[in-house]
Amino acid sequence: MKFENLNAVISGGASGLGFATAKRFVEAGGSVALLDVNEEQGQAAAKELGDKALFVQTDVTSEEAVNAAVAKAVDSFGQVDVAVACAGIIGAGKVISRKGPMPSEIFSKTIQVNLVGTFNLLKAAAEKMADNPARDDGERGLLISTASVAAFEGQIGQAAYSASKGGVSSMMLPMAREFSRIGVRAVSIAPGIFYTPMMEGLPDEVQESLNKQIPFPSRMGKPEEFGQMVEAVCENINLNGTTIRLDGGIRMQAK
């Protein structure tokens, strides 16, 4: 689908990768619904993007809340063409540390936000996309999830995070196969180390160490580069049922 004038719903849209992606949609003449749990950030993000942006405070782990948010986006825009699931948490911690075994609540919360939250958004959006008029090529919509290179090379301390992102990546092919009958694609993007709000708080020496691990370019990815990849996925109809690494060639070490 042409990237111009698309209506998108984006979870985690108030900051980081989600906000950069929302900005790219708006700059191309589209409308965006920003789903985020942070009310203050969400309102500020929508204000910055202007009248083409709608903020809906949403906990992605709540099926009812996500369904209502997607329905509101459809009511506001007429239809939703693209859903981008960016909401996520780190969930860092060793399985067995000096303090003892990781509480299962930490693992469960990471799965709930990163994996179940992604599932909630994509299925709600796909249901609405089925009612969209088909384009000339038969396409009605696009689902994009955010995986991670940690899905494939999880480091020590990333068991929960890697499990959640591995799940995100592996569910895209069965979704793509199922939704082929309604003309909806499903693609996952797996970022490497990106300069997001989570990274901003790290000491300079830690950031520099991370930069050196990336073959080329030897720097963290920029959120706008994630948005650029979303645009490329929109434009290329043959991208379907797969996970695209966006990582500067990094392969994460054990620690």
N, C-alpha and C positions, 0 to 999 in steps of 0.2 A: 504494500500500500504506500502511496505517496505520503511523505511525512507532513505535508502542509495540512493545517486545519483539522487535526485529529483531536478527539476527546479522550482524555486519559484519566485513569484513577491510579493513584500512586500511594502505597503504604510506606510509612517512614518518610513522607514527602516534605517534612518541615525542615530537614537539614541533610547535610552530607550528600550521598549519591542520589537520594530521592529528590532533594530540592534541586540539584543540578539538572536532573532529568526533567523535572517539572518546568524549569526555566527554559530548557531547550524546546519543549512542546509549545510553550506560550510564545516564544520568539518566532516560531514557525506558524503562528496564527491559530494555534489550538487552544483548548480549554482543559484545565486540570482540576481534579478533586484531590486535595491533599488529606490523606488519612494519617493521623498521628496521635499518639497518646498525650503528647505535650501541648497543652492548650496555649500557653504563652508563645512558644516557638511557632506553633501552627498558625495562630492569628497574625503574627509578624511576617511569616513567610507568604501568606495569602495577600497581605497588604502590599508587600514588596512586588509581587507578581501582577497585581492589579485586578481589574474586573473580570479577567479570564480565569481567575483562580477561586476555588471554593474550598474552605477548610471544614473538615468534619472530625471532631475529636473521636478517636476510635482506638479501642484495645483490640488488636488483631486476634487475640486468643479467644475473643467472644464471637461466636458464629452469628449471633443475633445482631451484634453491633456492626459487623462487617457487612452483613446482608442489607442492613438499613442504610449504611453509608453508600454502598454501590447503588442502591435504589434511589437515593437522593441525587447521586451524580447523574443517573439516567433521567430523572425528573427535570434536573437543571439544564442538561445539555441536549436532551433528546435521545441520545444513545452514547454508549461507551465503546470506543474502538480498540483501545489498548489498556491493559492492566499491567502495572509494574510493581512487583512485590520487593520492597527494599527494607521493610522494618526488620530489625534484628538486634540481638544482644550478643555479647562476647561469651559469657558462660565459662570463663577461664577457671582452671583449677586442676590439680593432679587428682587422679582417681584415689590414690592413697598418699597423703602428705604427712608432714610431721604432726599435724593436728588430728590425723586419723583419716578414715575413708571419707570421700566426698559424699555429702548428704544427697540422697536421691532427689530431694526437692530442687537442688541446683540443676541437676541433669534434666529433670522433668520440665522445669521452667524454660530452659534453653530450647528444648524440643518444642514446647508449646508455642513460644514466640516465633522461633525461626522456621520451623517446619509446619506446624499446624496453622500458624498465622498465615503463612504463604498459601497453604492449601485453602484456607477459608476465603482469601481474596480471589484466588484464581477460579475456584468453582463458582463463586457468586458472580464474577464477571462473565464467565463462560455462559452461564444460564441466560444472562441478559443479551450477550452477543448473538445468541442463536436467533434472536428476533430482529437483528440488524438486516437491512437489505443487502444482498450479496453484491459485491463489486463485479466488474467485468470478468475477473479471473476466478470468481466464486468465493473470494475471501470475505469473511464477516468480522474477524477480530484477531487479536494477538495477545497472548499471555507471556509475560516475561518475568522470570524469577531471578533472585540474586543468590547464587551459590557462593563458592569460595575455593581458592586453591587448597584450602585446608580440608576440603572434601576428599582430596586425593593424596595430600602429603601432610596430614595432621601432625602437629608437633606435640611434644610432651606438654601436658597441661591443656590440650585442646580436645580431649575425648568427647565431651558433650557438644562442643561447637562443631567438630568434624562430623559427628553423627548427624547433627541437624542439617548441616549443609550437604552431606552425602545424600540424605533423604530428599532434599530439595532437587538436587541434580537428577537422581534416579527416577523421580516421578514424572519428569517432563516427557519422556518417550511414550509411556502409556497414556498420558493426557493427550499428546499429539495424535496418537493413533485413534483414541476414542473420539476426539473432537474433529477429526478429519471429515466426518459426515456432515458437520455444520460449517465447515470452512474456517475453523479457528486453529491457529498455530500455537505451539507452546515451545519456548526456548529459554534456556537458562544462561546467564552470564556469570562466570566465575572470576571475580576480581582477585588480583594479588594484593600487594600492600598499597592501600590508597590513603591519601591525606584527607581524612575525615575528622570530625570533632573528637572521635575516640583517640586519634593519633596526636592531635594538637597538644594534649596534656602531657605527652611524653617528654622527658628531658632531651635537650638538643643532641647529646652524645648518643642516646638511644636511637633517635631518628636518623642520625648520620650512619650508625651501624646498620640500620635497616636499609638505607639507601645503597650501601655498598654491596648488599646481598643481591641486588637486582642487576642482571647482566647489562641490559640496555633498554631504555634509558635508565641510568643509575640514579633514579629518584623514585619517590612514591608516585603512584598514579594520581592524576587530578580528577576530581569528581566530574568535571565537564567532559573528560574523556570517556567516562562511563555513559554519560548522556549521549555522546557521539556514537557509541556502540549501540545503544538503544535505537537511535535513528537508523543505523545501518541494518539492524534486524528488521525494523519496520519496512524498509525499502526492498529487502531481498526476500522474496516469497519462498525461495528454496531453503532458507534457514528454518528448520523445523525439527522438533524432537531431539535436540542436541544441547550440549553445554559448550559454550565458547569461553576459553581462557583469555583473560585480559590482564596480563601479569608481567610484561617486560621480560619474559623468559625465565623468571625465578622458579626454582624448585626448592621448596622449603626443607631445611634440614631438621634433624630430630629435635633440636632445641636451639 
